[in-house]
């Protein structure tokens, strides 16, 4: 697969200097920018999926009429956590 180029990115000199100061040994500014782009794409994809799951859950609750209070959900999560901790100690 061929690679593609990103558009030229114009930034304030202070931002470029700050980015260059954060480079790890042997890391190029291009590699830093590519890594940043990859991480942000993945973050936004995860955010979109999270929102989609939330909306689907809302729609399912509306359709079924079954709702759970925050207290009920937190209690169930506490029970799951306690069970997991108990298993981890064994």
PDB file of N, CA, C and O in Angstrom, chain B, residues numbered from 101:
ATOM      1  N   UNK B 101       0.841  -1.171   0.000  1.00  0.00           N
ATOM      2  CA  UNK B 101       0.000   0.000   0.000  1.00  0.00           C
ATOM      3  C   UNK B 101       0.890   1.240   0.000  1.00  0.00           C
ATOM      4  O   UNK B 101       1.841   1.344   0.774  1.00  0.00           O
ATOM      5  N   UNK B 102       0.565   2.153  -0.867  1.00  0.00           N
ATOM      6  CA  UNK B 102       1.322   3.402  -0.923  1.00  0.00           C
ATOM      7  C   UNK B 102       0.974   4.273   0.272  1.00  0.00           C
ATOM      8  O   UNK B 102      -0.131   4.217   0.810  1.00  0.00           O
ATOM      9  N   UNK B 103       1.938   5.070   0.667  1.00  0.00           N
ATOM     10  CA  UNK B 103       1.678   6.022   1.734  1.00  0.00           C
ATOM     11  C   UNK B 103       1.148   7.309   1.137  1.00  0.00           C
ATOM     12  O   UNK B 103       1.323   7.579  -0.051  1.00  0.00           O
ATOM     13  N   UNK B 104       0.502   8.096   1.972  1.00  0.00           N
ATOM     14  CA  UNK B 104      -0.025   9.387   1.545  1.00  0.00           C
ATOM     15  C   UNK B 104       0.596  10.462   2.420  1.00  0.00           C
ATOM     16  O   UNK B 104       1.079  10.184   3.518  1.00  0.00           O
ATOM     17  N   UNK B 105       0.578  11.669   1.932  1.00  0.00           N
ATOM     18  CA  UNK B 105       1.114  12.773   2.717  1.00  0.00           C
ATOM     19  C   UNK B 105      -0.035  13.551   3.329  1.00  0.00           C
ATOM     20  O   UNK B 105      -1.146  13.568   2.799  1.00  0.00           O
ATOM     21  N   UNK B 106       0.246  14.190   4.442  1.00  0.00           N
ATOM     22  CA  UNK B 106      -0.724  15.060   5.094  1.00  0.00           C
ATOM     23  C   UNK B 106      -0.461  16.479   4.598  1.00  0.00           C
ATOM     24  O   UNK B 106       0.645  16.798   4.164  1.00  0.00           O
ATOM     25  N   UNK B 107      -1.477  17.317   4.667  1.00  0.00           N
ATOM     26  CA  UNK B 107      -1.256  18.711   4.260  1.00  0.00           C
ATOM     27  C   UNK B 107      -0.220  19.377   5.165  1.00  0.00           C
ATOM     28  O   UNK B 107      -0.059  19.007   6.328  1.00  0.00           O
ATOM     29  N   UNK B 108       0.466  20.350   4.616  1.00  0.00           N
ATOM     30  CA  UNK B 108       1.435  21.108   5.410  1.00  0.00           C
ATOM     31  C   UNK B 108       0.705  21.724   6.593  1.00  0.00           C
ATOM     32  O   UNK B 108      -0.440  22.161   6.480  1.00  0.00           O
ATOM     33  N   UNK B 109       1.385  21.750   7.715  1.00  0.00           N
ATOM     34  CA  UNK B 109       0.765  22.230   8.942  1.00  0.00           C
ATOM     35  C   UNK B 109       1.505  23.470   9.420  1.00  0.00           C
ATOM     36  O   UNK B 109       2.687  23.407   9.757  1.00  0.00           O
ATOM     37  N   UNK B 110       0.812  24.579   9.445  1.00  0.00           N
ATOM     38  CA  UNK B 110       1.414  25.825   9.911  1.00  0.00           C
ATOM     39  C   UNK B 110       1.032  26.020  11.365  1.00  0.00           C
ATOM     40  O   UNK B 110      -0.146  25.984  11.722  1.00  0.00           O
ATOM     41  N   UNK B 111       2.043  26.228  12.204  1.00  0.00           N
ATOM     42  CA  UNK B 111       1.812  26.436  13.632  1.00  0.00           C
ATOM     43  C   UNK B 111       2.660  27.599  14.117  1.00  0.00           C
ATOM     44  O   UNK B 111       3.599  28.025  13.444  1.00  0.00           O
ATOM     45  N   UNK B 112       2.323  28.100  15.278  1.00  0.00           N
ATOM     46  CA  UNK B 112       3.125  29.148  15.893  1.00  0.00           C
ATOM     47  C   UNK B 112       4.498  28.574  16.247  1.00  0.00           C
ATOM     48  O   UNK B 112       4.601  27.402  16.608  1.00  0.00           O
ATOM     49  N   UNK B 113       5.533  29.372  16.150  1.00  0.00           N
ATOM     50  CA  UNK B 113       6.874  28.891  16.481  1.00  0.00           C
ATOM     51  C   UNK B 113       6.965  28.306  17.892  1.00  0.00           C
ATOM     52  O   UNK B 113       7.718  27.361  18.128  1.00  0.00           O
ATOM     53  N   UNK B 114       6.200  28.867  18.825  1.00  0.00           N
ATOM     54  CA  UNK B 114       6.221  28.364  20.195  1.00  0.00           C
ATOM     55  C   UNK B 114       5.700  26.929  20.281  1.00  0.00           C
ATOM     56  O   UNK B 114       6.226  26.124  21.049  1.00  0.00           O
ATOM     57  N   UNK B 115       4.677  26.609  19.499  1.00  0.00           N
ATOM     58  CA  UNK B 115       4.133  25.256  19.499  1.00  0.00           C
ATOM     59  C   UNK B 115       5.132  24.280  18.900  1.00  0.00           C
ATOM     60  O   UNK B 115       5.318  23.177  19.415  1.00  0.00           O
ATOM     61  N   UNK B 116       5.773  24.686  17.816  1.00  0.00           N
ATOM     62  CA  UNK B 116       6.780  23.814  17.208  1.00  0.00           C
ATOM     63  C   UNK B 116       7.920  23.558  18.183  1.00  0.00           C
ATOM     64  O   UNK B 116       8.374  22.423  18.325  1.00  0.00           O
ATOM     65  N   UNK B 117       8.381  24.599  18.851  1.00  0.00           N
ATOM     66  CA  UNK B 117       9.469  24.454  19.805  1.00  0.00           C
ATOM     67  C   UNK B 117       9.048  23.527  20.954  1.00  0.00           C
ATOM     68  O   UNK B 117       9.826  22.673  21.381  1.00  0.00           O
ATOM     69  N   UNK B 118       7.825  23.695  21.447  1.00  0.00           N
ATOM     70  CA  UNK B 118       7.334  22.840  22.529  1.00  0.00           C
ATOM     71  C   UNK B 118       7.283  21.383  22.085  1.00  0.00           C
ATOM     72  O   UNK B 118       7.645  20.491  22.851  1.00  0.00           O
ATOM     73  N   UNK B 119       6.840  21.135  20.863  1.00  0.00           N
ATOM     74  CA  UNK B 119       6.790  19.773  20.339  1.00  0.00           C
ATOM     75  C   UNK B 119       8.189  19.197  20.206  1.00  0.00           C
ATOM     76  O   UNK B 119       8.424  18.044  20.567  1.00  0.00           O
ATOM     77  N   UNK B 120       9.110  19.980  19.695  1.00  0.00           N
ATOM     78  CA  UNK B 120      10.484  19.503  19.525  1.00  0.00           C
ATOM     79  C   UNK B 120      11.129  19.179  20.875  1.00  0.00           C
ATOM     80  O   UNK B 120      11.935  18.254  20.977  1.00  0.00           O
ATOM     81  N   UNK B 121      10.770  19.943  21.906  1.00  0.00           N
ATOM     82  CA  UNK B 121      11.313  19.689  23.236  1.00  0.00           C
ATOM     83  C   UNK B 121      10.793  18.379  23.831  1.00  0.00           C
ATOM     84  O   UNK B 121      11.417  17.817  24.731  1.00  0.00           O
ATOM     85  N   UNK B 122       9.667  17.899  23.336  1.00  0.00           N
ATOM     86  CA  UNK B 122       9.067  16.670  23.848  1.00  0.00           C
ATOM     87  C   UNK B 122       9.517  15.422  23.087  1.00  0.00           C
ATOM     88  O   UNK B 122       9.168  14.306  23.471  1.00  0.00           O
ATOM     89  N   UNK B 123      10.278  15.597  22.027  1.00  0.00           N
ATOM     90  CA  UNK B 123      10.722  14.453  21.242  1.00  0.00           C
ATOM     91  C   UNK B 123      11.600  13.534  22.076  1.00  0.00           C
ATOM     92  O   UNK B 123      12.430  13.989  22.864  1.00  0.00           O
ATOM     93  N   UNK B 124      11.407  12.247  21.892  1.00  0.00           N
ATOM     94  CA  UNK B 124      12.246  11.242  22.547  1.00  0.00           C
ATOM     95  C   UNK B 124      13.515  11.079  21.722  1.00  0.00           C
ATOM     96  O   UNK B 124      13.546  11.450  20.549  1.00  0.00           O
ATOM     97  N   UNK B 125      14.558  10.527  22.325  1.00  0.00           N
ATOM     98  CA  UNK B 125      15.801  10.326  21.563  1.00  0.00           C
ATOM     99  C   UNK B 125      15.540   9.530  20.278  1.00  0.00           C
ATOM    100  O   UNK B 125      14.932   8.460  20.312  1.00  0.00           O
ATOM    101  N   UNK B 126      15.998  10.054  19.174  1.00  0.00           N
ATOM    102  CA  UNK B 126      15.842   9.397  17.880  1.00  0.00           C
ATOM    103  C   UNK B 126      14.493   9.618  17.217  1.00  0.00           C
ATOM    104  O   UNK B 126      14.295   9.200  16.077  1.00  0.00           O
ATOM    105  N   UNK B 127      13.567  10.262  17.902  1.00  0.00           N
ATOM    106  CA  UNK B 127      12.239  10.505  17.339  1.00  0.00           C
ATOM    107  C   UNK B 127      12.260  11.763  16.490  1.00  0.00           C
ATOM    108  O   UNK B 127      12.861  12.768  16.867  1.00  0.00           O
ATOM    109  N   UNK B 128      11.607  11.701  15.353  1.00  0.00           N
ATOM    110  CA  UNK B 128      11.528  12.873  14.482  1.00  0.00           C
ATOM    111  C   UNK B 128      10.218  13.615  14.744  1.00  0.00           C
ATOM    112  O   UNK B 128       9.270  13.064  15.302  1.00  0.00           O
ATOM    113  N   UNK B 129      10.195  14.856  14.333  1.00  0.00           N
ATOM    114  CA  UNK B 129       8.976  15.644  14.467  1.00  0.00           C
ATOM    115  C   UNK B 129       7.858  15.018  13.629  1.00  0.00           C
ATOM    116  O   UNK B 129       6.699  15.016  14.042  1.00  0.00           O
ATOM    117  N   UNK B 130       8.201  14.497  12.474  1.00  0.00           N
ATOM    118  CA  UNK B 130       7.199  13.831  11.629  1.00  0.00           C
ATOM    119  C   UNK B 130       6.600  12.627  12.333  1.00  0.00           C
ATOM    120  O   UNK B 130       5.387  12.422  12.290  1.00  0.00           O
ATOM    121  N   UNK B 131       7.439  11.826  12.983  1.00  0.00           N
ATOM    122  CA  UNK B 131       6.945  10.649  13.704  1.00  0.00           C
ATOM    123  C   UNK B 131       6.051  11.073  14.862  1.00  0.00           C
ATOM    124  O   UNK B 131       5.036  10.432  15.134  1.00  0.00           O
ATOM    125  N   UNK B 132       6.425  12.153  15.545  1.00  0.00           N
ATOM    126  CA  UNK B 132       5.629  12.677  16.647  1.00  0.00           C
ATOM    127  C   UNK B 132       4.247  13.114  16.158  1.00  0.00           C
ATOM    128  O   UNK B 132       3.233  12.799  16.780  1.00  0.00           O
ATOM    129  N   UNK B 133       4.218  13.834  15.051  1.00  0.00           N
ATOM    130  CA  UNK B 133       2.956  14.315  14.489  1.00  0.00           C
ATOM    131  C   UNK B 133       2.109  13.127  14.029  1.00  0.00           C
ATOM    132  O   UNK B 133       0.898  13.118  14.252  1.00  0.00           O
ATOM    133  N   UNK B 134       2.717  12.137  13.398  1.00  0.00           N
ATOM    134  CA  UNK B 134       1.970  10.957  12.948  1.00  0.00           C
ATOM    135  C   UNK B 134       1.375  10.213  14.137  1.00  0.00           C
ATOM    136  O   UNK B 134       0.216   9.802  14.095  1.00  0.00           O
ATOM    137  N   UNK B 135       2.159  10.040  15.192  1.00  0.00           N
ATOM    138  CA  UNK B 135       1.667   9.359  16.383  1.00  0.00           C
ATOM    139  C   UNK B 135       0.496  10.133  16.993  1.00  0.00           C
ATOM    140  O   UNK B 135      -0.502   9.539  17.399  1.00  0.00           O
ATOM    141  N   UNK B 136       0.625  11.454  17.055  1.00  0.00           N
ATOM    142  CA  UNK B 136      -0.448  12.288  17.587  1.00  0.00           C
ATOM    143  C   UNK B 136      -1.726  12.140  16.762  1.00  0.00           C
ATOM    144  O   UNK B 136      -2.825  12.053  17.309  1.00  0.00           O
ATOM    145  N   UNK B 137      -1.568  12.114  15.464  1.00  0.00           N
ATOM    146  CA  UNK B 137      -2.717  11.961  14.571  1.00  0.00           C
ATOM    147  C   UNK B 137      -3.380  10.607  14.788  1.00  0.00           C
ATOM    148  O   UNK B 137      -4.603  10.527  14.900  1.00  0.00           O
ATOM    149  N   UNK B 138      -2.584   9.543  14.849  1.00  0.00           N
ATOM    150  CA  UNK B 138      -3.134   8.194  15.080  1.00  0.00           C
ATOM    151  C   UNK B 138      -3.903   8.127  16.396  1.00  0.00           C
ATOM    152  O   UNK B 138      -5.006   7.583  16.450  1.00  0.00           O
ATOM    153  N   UNK B 139      -3.318   8.681  17.453  1.00  0.00           N
ATOM    154  CA  UNK B 139      -3.966   8.637  18.768  1.00  0.00           C
ATOM    155  C   UNK B 139      -5.278   9.412  18.768  1.00  0.00           C
ATOM    156  O   UNK B 139      -6.259   8.967  19.363  1.00  0.00           O
ATOM    157  N   UNK B 140      -5.304  10.544  18.118  1.00  0.00           N
ATOM    158  CA  UNK B 140      -6.535  11.333  18.077  1.00  0.00           C
ATOM    159  C   UNK B 140      -7.612  10.677  17.233  1.00  0.00           C
ATOM    160  O   UNK B 140      -8.793  10.754  17.569  1.00  0.00           O
ATOM    161  N   UNK B 141      -7.224  10.037  16.147  1.00  0.00           N
ATOM    162  CA  UNK B 141      -8.199   9.303  15.335  1.00  0.00           C
ATOM    163  C   UNK B 141      -8.810   8.194  16.176  1.00  0.00           C
ATOM    164  O   UNK B 141     -10.029   8.021  16.180  1.00  0.00           O
ATOM    165  N   UNK B 142      -7.975   7.439  16.891  1.00  0.00           N
ATOM    166  CA  UNK B 142      -8.470   6.341  17.728  1.00  0.00           C
ATOM    167  C   UNK B 142      -9.346   6.872  18.865  1.00  0.00           C
ATOM    168  O   UNK B 142     -10.378   6.278  19.175  1.00  0.00           O
ATOM    169  N   UNK B 143      -8.948   7.974  19.482  1.00  0.00           N
ATOM    170  CA  UNK B 143      -9.744   8.571  20.549  1.00  0.00           C
ATOM    171  C   UNK B 143     -11.117   8.993  20.037  1.00  0.00           C
ATOM    172  O   UNK B 143     -12.132   8.713  20.675  1.00  0.00           O
ATOM    173  N   UNK B 144     -11.151   9.647  18.916  1.00  0.00           N
ATOM    174  CA  UNK B 144     -12.436  10.096  18.370  1.00  0.00           C
ATOM    175  C   UNK B 144     -13.303   8.921  17.943  1.00  0.00           C
ATOM    176  O   UNK B 144     -14.525   8.965  18.082  1.00  0.00           O
ATOM    177  N   UNK B 145     -12.671   7.867  17.422  1.00  0.00           N
ATOM    178  CA  UNK B 145     -13.431   6.661  17.051  1.00  0.00           C
ATOM    179  C   UNK B 145     -14.052   6.052  18.309  1.00  0.00           C
ATOM    180  O   UNK B 145     -15.219   5.661  18.302  1.00  0.00           O
ATOM    181  N   UNK B 146     -13.273   5.973  19.383  1.00  0.00           N
ATOM    182  CA  UNK B 146     -13.780   5.421  20.640  1.00  0.00           C
ATOM    183  C   UNK B 146     -14.909   6.286  21.194  1.00  0.00           C
ATOM    184  O   UNK B 146     -15.896   5.763  21.712  1.00  0.00           O
ATOM    185  N   UNK B 147     -14.767   7.602  21.086  1.00  0.00           N
ATOM    186  CA  UNK B 147     -15.818   8.504  21.563  1.00  0.00           C
ATOM    187  C   UNK B 147     -17.108   8.303  20.769  1.00  0.00           C
ATOM    188  O   UNK B 147     -18.194   8.263  21.347  1.00  0.00           O
ATOM    189  N   UNK B 148     -16.990   8.177  19.457  1.00  0.00           N
ATOM    190  CA  UNK B 148     -18.174   7.960  18.618  1.00  0.00           C
ATOM    191  C   UNK B 148     -18.860   6.647  18.981  1.00  0.00           C
ATOM    192  O   UNK B 148     -20.087   6.586  19.066  1.00  0.00           O
ATOM    193  N   UNK B 149     -18.062   5.588  19.197  1.00  0.00           N
ATOM    194  CA  UNK B 149     -18.635   4.292  19.557  1.00  0.00           C
ATOM    195  C   UNK B 149     -19.308   4.355  20.924  1.00  0.00           C
ATOM    196  O   UNK B 149     -20.369   3.763  21.124  1.00  0.00           O
ATOM    197  N   UNK B 150     -18.697   5.068  21.859  1.00  0.00           N
ATOM    198  CA  UNK B 150     -19.279   5.230  23.195  1.00  0.00           C
ATOM    199  C   UNK B 150     -20.631   5.934  23.110  1.00  0.00           C
ATOM    200  O   UNK B 150     -21.601   5.506  23.735  1.00  0.00           O
ATOM    201  N   UNK B 151     -20.686   7.003  22.342  1.00  0.00           N
ATOM    202  CA  UNK B 151     -21.938   7.748  22.172  1.00  0.00           C
ATOM    203  C   UNK B 151     -22.990   6.876  21.497  1.00  0.00           C
ATOM    204  O   UNK B 151     -24.156   6.886  21.892  1.00  0.00           O
ATOM    205  N   UNK B 152     -22.581   6.124  20.481  1.00  0.00           N
ATOM    206  CA  UNK B 152     -23.525   5.250  19.780  1.00  0.00           C
ATOM    207  C   UNK B 152     -24.094   4.198  20.733  1.00  0.00           C
ATOM    208  O   UNK B 152     -25.290   3.910  20.693  1.00  0.00           O
ATOM    209  N   UNK B 153     -23.239   3.617  21.596  1.00  0.00           N
ATOM    210  CA  UNK B 153     -23.729   2.632  22.562  1.00  0.00           C
ATOM    211  C   UNK B 153     -24.696   3.282  23.547  1.00  0.00           C
ATOM    212  O   UNK B 153     -25.714   2.690  23.906  1.00  0.00           O
ATOM    213  N   UNK B 154     -24.380   4.489  23.979  1.00  0.00           N
ATOM    214  CA  UNK B 154     -25.259   5.192  24.904  1.00  0.00           C
ATOM    215  C   UNK B 154     -26.612   5.489  24.288  1.00  0.00           C
ATOM    216  O   UNK B 154     -27.646   5.301  24.929  1.00  0.00           O
ATOM    217  N   UNK B 155     -26.609   5.949  23.057  1.00  0.00           N
ATOM    218  CA  UNK B 155     -27.876   6.240  22.375  1.00  0.00           C
ATOM    219  C   UNK B 155     -28.690   4.964  22.144  1.00  0.00           C
ATOM    220  O   UNK B 155     -29.914   4.967  22.274  1.00  0.00           O
ATOM    221  N   UNK B 156     -28.000   3.881  21.801  1.00  0.00           N
ATOM    222  CA  UNK B 156     -28.689   2.608  21.602  1.00  0.00           C
ATOM    223  C   UNK B 156     -29.297   2.121  22.917  1.00  0.00           C
ATOM    224  O   UNK B 156     -30.410   1.595  22.938  1.00  0.00           O
ATOM    225  N   UNK B 157     -28.562   2.298  24.005  1.00  0.00           N
ATOM    226  CA  UNK B 157     -29.068   1.913  25.326  1.00  0.00           C
ATOM    227  C   UNK B 157     -30.287   2.751  25.705  1.00  0.00           C
ATOM    228  O   UNK B 157     -31.271   2.229  26.228  1.00  0.00           O
ATOM    229  N   UNK B 158     -30.214   4.043  25.439  1.00  0.00           N
ATOM    230  CA  UNK B 158     -31.344   4.925  25.705  1.00  0.00           C
ATOM    231  C   UNK B 158     -32.575   4.478  24.926  1.00  0.00           C
ATOM    232  O   UNK B 158     -33.680   4.413  25.464  1.00  0.00           O
ATOM    233  N   UNK B 159     -32.362   4.171  23.648  1.00  0.00           N
ATOM    234  CA  UNK B 159     -33.487   3.746  22.809  1.00  0.00           C
ATOM    235  C   UNK B 159     -34.070   2.422  23.288  1.00  0.00           C
ATOM    236  O   UNK B 159     -35.287   2.234  23.266  1.00  0.00           O
ATOM    237  N   UNK B 160     -33.206   1.503  23.721  1.00  0.00           N
ATOM    238  CA  UNK B 160     -33.681   0.210  24.224  1.00  0.00           C
ATOM    239  C   UNK B 160     -34.484   0.402  25.512  1.00  0.00           C
ATOM    240  O   UNK B 160     -35.502  -0.258  25.718  1.00  0.00           O
ATOM    241  N   UNK B 161     -34.025   1.301  26.368  1.00  0.00           N
ATOM    242  CA  UNK B 161     -34.749   1.574  27.616  1.00  0.00           C
ATOM    243  C   UNK B 161     -36.110   2.194  27.319  1.00  0.00           C
ATOM    244  O   UNK B 161     -37.112   1.831  27.935  1.00  0.00           O
ATOM    245  N   UNK B 162     -36.139   3.127  26.375  1.00  0.00           N
ATOM    246  CA  UNK B 162     -37.427   3.742  26.004  1.00  0.00           C
ATOM    247  C   UNK B 162     -38.386   2.686  25.468  1.00  0.00           C
ATOM    248  O   UNK B 162     -39.574   2.692  25.790  1.00  0.00           O
ATOM    249  N   UNK B 163     -37.859   1.779  24.649  1.00  0.00           N
ATOM    250  CA  UNK B 163     -38.701   0.754  24.025  1.00  0.00           C
ATOM    251  C   UNK B 163     -39.217  -0.233  25.061  1.00  0.00           C
ATOM    252  O   UNK B 163     -40.386  -0.618  25.026  1.00  0.00           O
ATOM    253  N   UNK B 164     -38.348  -0.646  25.986  1.00  0.00           N
ATOM    254  CA  UNK B 164     -38.742  -1.650  26.973  1.00  0.00           C
ATOM    255  C   UNK B 164     -39.435  -1.046  28.183  1.00  0.00           C
ATOM    256  O   UNK B 164     -40.201  -1.724  28.868  1.00  0.00           O
ATOM    257  N   UNK B 165     -39.169   0.220  28.444  1.00  0.00           N
ATOM    258  CA  UNK B 165     -39.729   0.853  29.634  1.00  0.00           C
ATOM    259  C   UNK B 165     -38.996   0.473  30.911  1.00  0.00           C
ATOM    260  O   UNK B 165     -39.433   0.824  32.007  1.00  0.00           O
ATOM    261  N   UNK B 166     -37.883  -0.242  30.778  1.00  0.00           N
ATOM    262  CA  UNK B 166     -37.106  -0.674  31.947  1.00  0.00           C
ATOM    263  C   UNK B 166     -35.950   0.299  32.145  1.00  0.00           C
ATOM    264  O   UNK B 166     -35.109   0.485  31.265  1.00  0.00           O
ATOM    265  N   UNK B 167     -35.933   0.910  33.318  1.00  0.00           N
ATOM    266  CA  UNK B 167     -34.878   1.863  33.650  1.00  0.00           C
ATOM    267  C   UNK B 167     -34.249   1.462  34.973  1.00  0.00           C
ATOM    268  O   UNK B 167     -34.891   0.818  35.803  1.00  0.00           O
ATOM    269  N   UNK B 168     -33.000   1.839  35.171  1.00  0.00           N
ATOM    270  CA  UNK B 168     -32.291   1.569  36.415  1.00  0.00           C
ATOM    271  C   UNK B 168     -31.769   2.890  36.963  1.00  0.00           C
ATOM    272  O   UNK B 168     -31.279   3.734  36.213  1.00  0.00           O
ATOM    273  N   UNK B 169     -31.876   3.060  38.268  1.00  0.00           N
ATOM    274  CA  UNK B 169     -31.369   4.285  38.878  1.00  0.00           C
ATOM    275  C   UNK B 169     -29.847   4.231  38.925  1.00  0.00           C
ATOM    276  O   UNK B 169     -29.243   3.163  38.823  1.00  0.00           O
ATOM    277  N   UNK B 170     -29.246   5.394  39.080  1.00  0.00           N
ATOM    278  CA  UNK B 170     -27.787   5.451  39.199  1.00  0.00           C
ATOM    279  C   UNK B 170     -27.331   4.641  40.405  1.00  0.00           C
ATOM    280  O   UNK B 170     -26.301   3.968  40.350  1.00  0.00           O
ATOM    281  N   UNK B 171     -28.088   4.704  41.486  1.00  0.00           N
ATOM    282  CA  UNK B 171     -27.740   3.946  42.698  1.00  0.00           C
ATOM    283  C   UNK B 171     -27.717   2.450  42.440  1.00  0.00           C
ATOM    284  O   UNK B 171     -26.823   1.749  42.914  1.00  0.00           O
ATOM    285  N   UNK B 172     -28.701   1.956  41.687  1.00  0.00           N
ATOM    286  CA  UNK B 172     -28.741   0.522  41.369  1.00  0.00           C
ATOM    287  C   UNK B 172     -27.534   0.112  40.526  1.00  0.00           C
ATOM    288  O   UNK B 172     -26.923  -0.930  40.762  1.00  0.00           O
ATOM    289  N   UNK B 173     -27.209   0.928  39.565  1.00  0.00           N
ATOM    290  CA  UNK B 173     -26.073   0.625  38.688  1.00  0.00           C
ATOM    291  C   UNK B 173     -24.774   0.640  39.483  1.00  0.00           C
ATOM    292  O   UNK B 173     -23.942  -0.256  39.341  1.00  0.00           O
ATOM    293  N   UNK B 174     -24.602   1.663  40.319  1.00  0.00           N
ATOM    294  CA  UNK B 174     -23.377   1.753  41.112  1.00  0.00           C
ATOM    295  C   UNK B 174     -23.270   0.591  42.097  1.00  0.00           C
ATOM    296  O   UNK B 174     -22.175   0.076  42.325  1.00  0.00           O
ATOM    297  N   UNK B 175     -24.380   0.178  42.677  1.00  0.00           N
ATOM    298  CA  UNK B 175     -24.366  -0.958  43.595  1.00  0.00           C
ATOM    299  C   UNK B 175     -23.935  -2.235  42.855  1.00  0.00           C
ATOM    300  O   UNK B 175     -23.129  -3.010  43.370  1.00  0.00           O
ATOM    301  N   UNK B 176     -24.461  -2.445  41.675  1.00  0.00           N
ATOM    302  CA  UNK B 176     -24.083  -3.630  40.897  1.00  0.00           C
ATOM    303  C   UNK B 176     -22.605  -3.587  40.517  1.00  0.00           C
ATOM    304  O   UNK B 176     -21.919  -4.608  40.571  1.00  0.00           O
ATOM    305  N   UNK B 177     -22.121  -2.424  40.138  1.00  0.00           N
ATOM    306  CA  UNK B 177     -20.705  -2.290  39.798  1.00  0.00           C
ATOM    307  C   UNK B 177     -19.821  -2.552  41.026  1.00  0.00           C
ATOM    308  O   UNK B 177     -18.767  -3.179  40.914  1.00  0.00           O
ATOM    309  N   UNK B 178     -20.255  -2.070  42.191  1.00  0.00           N
ATOM    310  CA  UNK B 178     -19.509  -2.335  43.429  1.00  0.00           C
ATOM    311  C   UNK B 178     -19.456  -3.830  43.723  1.00  0.00           C
ATOM    312  O   UNK B 178     -18.422  -4.341  44.152  1.00  0.00           O
ATOM    313  N   UNK B 179     -20.559  -4.531  43.495  1.00  0.00           N
ATOM    314  CA  UNK B 179     -20.592  -5.977  43.716  1.00  0.00           C
ATOM    315  C   UNK B 179     -19.664  -6.708  42.752  1.00  0.00           C
ATOM    316  O   UNK B 179     -18.973  -7.647  43.145  1.00  0.00           O
ATOM    317  N   UNK B 180     -19.648  -6.285  41.505  1.00  0.00           N
ATOM    318  CA  UNK B 180     -18.747  -6.892  40.516  1.00  0.00           C
ATOM    319  C   UNK B 180     -17.299  -6.661  40.922  1.00  0.00           C
ATOM    320  O   UNK B 180     -16.479  -7.577  40.876  1.00  0.00           O
ATOM    321  N   UNK B 181     -16.991  -5.432  41.321  1.00  0.00           N
ATOM    322  CA  UNK B 181     -15.634  -5.092  41.740  1.00  0.00           C
ATOM    323  C   UNK B 181     -15.221  -5.896  42.966  1.00  0.00           C
ATOM    324  O   UNK B 181     -14.102  -6.406  43.024  1.00  0.00           O
ATOM    325  N   UNK B 182     -16.106  -6.015  43.940  1.00  0.00           N
ATOM    326  CA  UNK B 182     -15.800  -6.779  45.151  1.00  0.00           C
ATOM    327  C   UNK B 182     -15.538  -8.244  44.800  1.00  0.00           C
ATOM    328  O   UNK B 182     -14.611  -8.854  45.333  1.00  0.00           O
ATOM    329  N   UNK B 183     -16.345  -8.804  43.913  1.00  0.00           N
ATOM    330  CA  UNK B 183     -16.143 -10.195  43.494  1.00  0.00           C
ATOM    331  C   UNK B 183     -14.824 -10.393  42.770  1.00  0.00           C
ATOM    332  O   UNK B 183     -14.138 -11.394  42.976  1.00  0.00           O
ATOM    333  N   UNK B 184     -14.474  -9.446  41.932  1.00  0.00           N
ATOM    334  CA  UNK B 184     -13.204  -9.527  41.200  1.00  0.00           C
ATOM    335  C   UNK B 184     -12.020  -9.421  42.150  1.00  0.00           C
ATOM    336  O   UNK B 184     -11.034 -10.144  42.002  1.00  0.00           O
ATOM    337  N   UNK B 185     -12.114  -8.527  43.119  1.00  0.00           N
ATOM    338  CA  UNK B 185     -11.038  -8.385  44.106  1.00  0.00           C
ATOM    339  C   UNK B 185     -10.897  -9.644  44.937  1.00  0.00           C
ATOM    340  O   UNK B 185      -9.785 -10.061  45.263  1.00  0.00           O
ATOM    341  N   UNK B 186     -12.028 -10.252  45.281  1.00  0.00           N
ATOM    342  CA  UNK B 186     -12.000 -11.476  46.080  1.00  0.00           C
ATOM    343  C   UNK B 186     -11.303 -12.598  45.302  1.00  0.00           C
ATOM    344  O   UNK B 186     -10.498 -13.339  45.867  1.00  0.00           O
ATOM    345  N   UNK B 187     -11.610 -12.719  44.013  1.00  0.00           N
ATOM    346  CA  UNK B 187     -10.984 -13.745  43.170  1.00  0.00           C
ATOM    347  C   UNK B 187      -9.488 -13.478  43.022  1.00  0.00           C
ATOM    348  O   UNK B 187      -8.686 -14.411  42.996  1.00  0.00           O
ATOM    349  N   UNK B 188      -9.119 -12.210  42.926  1.00  0.00           N
ATOM    350  CA  UNK B 188      -7.705 -11.847  42.733  1.00  0.00           C
ATOM    351  C   UNK B 188      -6.876 -12.189  43.967  1.00  0.00           C
ATOM    352  O   UNK B 188      -5.693 -12.505  43.843  1.00  0.00           O
ATOM    353  N   UNK B 189      -7.476 -12.131  45.150  1.00  0.00           N
ATOM    354  CA  UNK B 189      -6.756 -12.446  46.389  1.00  0.00           C
ATOM    355  C   UNK B 189      -6.476 -13.925  46.531  1.00  0.00           C
ATOM    356  O   UNK B 189      -5.541 -14.310  47.233  1.00  0.00           O
ATOM    357  N   UNK B 190      -7.266 -14.764  45.879  1.00  0.00           N
ATOM    358  CA  UNK B 190      -7.097 -16.226  46.006  1.00  0.00           C
ATOM    359  C   UNK B 190      -5.947 -16.744  45.196  1.00  0.00           C
ATOM    360  O   UNK B 190      -5.681 -17.946  45.200  1.00  0.00           O
TER     361      UNK B 190
END
